[in-house]
Amino acid sequence: MFTTIDFCIFAAFLALSMLVGVYHALKSKREQAKSLKSEKTAEFLLGGRKLPIIPVCLSLLATFVSSISLLGAPAEIYQRGFLYWPKYLMSSVAFLITGVFFMPIFYKLQATSIYEYFEKRYDSKLLRQIGAALFLISTWFYLAVVMYAPAIALAGVTQVSLWPLILAVGISSTFYTGIGGMKAVIWTDTFQAFFTYL
């Protein structure tokens, strides 16, 4: 069961994540005082395209090996044995192919998303909107599971009901993402990945 110290550590972890967002929001505001609107948007959504490689890699690791994987993979391996490992092997192959063949194209086009690339490649704004809408719908369901899974684990050790835990994590992550942009997400993910995989 959680003790007072555990609750303090959990609260400090959420507060530190939000402070990262506040820091990057204030820093970006100072730097962008004289910037154009398009530069401000690129800074918020893409981190100005100037983020260090190690934090970006740790952020991707934290994204792809989420709470679902950390909680579900051990149970899956226990039930089915090592039949789970091809998922990680194929993911590694997919990441390599993406990095070698697709990322140079996106970088050269200065595309902010695959949907922007679709619009340029097929000259269809409708295709871009359909792709983005489908992604948003699937992400909405995915995020529900991502927030629900750790809330179940926390509820088991804290004796706090699920909803306050889901709201605490959801509000803090929405806050630091909303005010700090991609830089806040990258640095918060780096911080969280460091402590998760330590």
C-alpha positions in Angstrom: 0.0 0.0 0.0 1.0 3.6 -0.7 2.4 5.5 2.3 2.5 9.3 2.7 6.0 9.3 1.2 4.7 7.4 -1.9 1.9 9.9 -2.4 4.4 12.8 -2.0 6.7 11.2 -4.7 3.7 10.7 -7.0 2.6 14.3 -6.6 6.1 15.6 -7.0 6.4 13.6 -10.2 3.2 15.1 -11.6 4.2 18.6 -10.5 7.7 18.3 -12.0 6.1 17.2 -15.3 3.9 20.3 -15.3 6.8 22.5 -14.4 8.7 21.3 -17.4 5.7 22.5 -19.5 5.6 25.9 -17.7 9.4 26.3 -18.2 9.2 25.6 -22.0 6.1 27.8 -22.4 7.9 30.8 -20.7 11.2 30.1 -22.6 9.4 29.9 -26.0 7.4 33.0 -25.2 10.6 35.0 -24.7 12.2 33.6 -27.8 9.2 34.1 -30.0 8.3 37.6 -29.1 9.4 38.8 -32.6 8.7 35.6 -34.5 6.1 35.1 -37.3 3.0 33.1 -36.6 4.2 30.2 -38.8 7.5 30.1 -36.8 5.6 30.1 -33.5 3.5 27.2 -34.8 6.5 25.2 -35.9 8.2 25.9 -32.5 5.2 24.6 -30.6 4.4 21.6 -32.8 7.9 20.5 -33.8 10.2 22.0 -31.1 11.7 24.3 -33.7 13.1 21.1 -35.4 16.2 21.5 -33.1 15.8 18.9 -30.4 18.8 16.8 -29.3 18.7 13.2 -30.5 19.0 11.4 -27.1 15.9 13.1 -25.6 13.9 12.4 -28.8 14.9 8.8 -28.7 14.0 8.4 -25.1 10.6 10.2 -25.8 9.9 7.7 -28.6 10.9 4.8 -26.3 8.5 6.1 -23.6 5.8 6.5 -26.3 6.1 3.1 -27.9 6.7 1.2 -24.7 3.8 2.7 -22.8 2.0 1.7 -19.6 0.1 -0.9 -21.7 3.3 -2.6 -22.6 4.8 -2.4 -19.2 1.7 -3.9 -17.5 0.5 -6.2 -20.3 3.7 -7.7 -21.7 4.7 -9.7 -18.6 1.2 -11.2 -18.4 1.2 -12.0 -22.1 4.7 -13.6 -21.9 3.6 -15.6 -18.8 0.5 -16.9 -20.6 2.0 -17.6 -24.0 5.7 -17.8 -23.5 8.1 -16.1 -25.9 5.7 -15.9 -28.8 5.5 -12.2 -27.9 9.1 -11.4 -29.0 8.4 -11.1 -32.8 6.4 -8.0 -32.0 9.5 -6.3 -30.8 11.7 -7.7 -33.6 9.3 -6.4 -36.3 8.9 -3.1 -34.5 12.7 -2.6 -34.7 12.7 -3.5 -38.4 9.8 -1.0 -39.0 11.7 1.7 -37.2 14.8 1.1 -39.2 12.9 1.2 -42.5 11.1 4.3 -41.5 14.3 6.0 -40.4 16.3 5.1 -43.5 13.7 5.4 -46.3 10.8 7.7 -45.1 12.3 10.2 -42.7 14.7 11.7 -45.3 11.7 12.4 -47.5 9.7 14.1 -44.7 12.7 16.1 -43.7 13.4 17.3 -47.2 9.8 18.3 -47.7 9.7 20.0 -44.2 6.4 18.1 -43.6 4.9 18.2 -40.2 2.9 15.0 -40.5 2.2 12.1 -42.8 -1.1 13.7 -43.6 0.6 16.8 -44.9 2.7 14.5 -47.1 -0.5 12.8 -48.4 -1.9 16.2 -49.3 1.3 17.1 -51.2 1.8 13.7 -52.8 -1.8 13.1 -54.0 -2.9 16.8 -54.3 -5.9 16.1 -52.0 -6.8 18.1 -49.0 -9.7 15.6 -48.4 -7.3 12.7 -48.1 -5.3 14.7 -45.6 -8.4 15.4 -43.5 -9.7 11.8 -43.7 -6.3 10.5 -42.6 -6.0 13.0 -39.7 -9.6 12.3 -38.6 -9.1 8.5 -38.5 -5.8 9.0 -36.6 -7.6 11.3 -34.0 -10.4 8.7 -33.5 -7.9 5.8 -33.0 -5.7 7.9 -30.7 -8.7 8.9 -28.6 -9.5 5.2 -27.9 -5.8 4.4 -27.4 -5.3 7.2 -24.9 -8.3 5.9 -22.9 -6.6 2.6 -22.5 -3.2 4.2 -21.8 -4.7 6.2 -19.0 -6.9 3.4 -17.7 -4.2 0.8 -17.4 -1.9 2.6 -14.9 -4.9 3.9 -13.0 -5.9 0.3 -12.3 -2.4 -0.5 -11.0 -2.3 2.7 -8.9 -5.8 2.1 -7.6 -4.7 -1.4 -6.4 -1.9 0.1 -4.3 -3.4 3.4 -3.2 -7.0 2.5 -2.4 -8.0 5.6 -4.3 -10.8 5.1 -6.9 -10.0 5.1 -10.6 -11.5 8.4 -11.6 -9.3 10.8 -9.5 -6.2 8.9 -10.7 -7.2 9.1 -14.3 -8.1 12.8 -13.9 -4.8 13.6 -12.2 -2.7 12.0 -14.9 -4.9 13.3 -17.7 -5.0 16.9 -16.5 -1.3 17.1 -15.8 -0.3 15.7 -19.2 -2.8 17.9 -21.0 -1.5 20.9 -19.1 2.2 20.5 -19.8 1.5 19.5 -23.5 -0.9 22.4 -24.0 1.3 25.1 -22.7 4.8 23.7 -23.5 4.3 22.1 -26.9 6.6 19.4 -28.3 9.6 20.5 -26.3 7.7 19.9 -23.0 6.5 16.5 -24.3 10.0 15.5 -25.3 11.7 16.6 -22.1 8.9 15.2 -19.8 9.0 11.9 -21.7 12.8 11.8 -21.3 12.4 12.4 -17.5 9.7 9.7 -17.2 11.7 7.2 -19.4 14.8 7.7 -17.3 12.9 6.9 -14.1 10.8 4.1 -15.7 13.7 2.2 -17.2 16.2 3.0 -14.5 
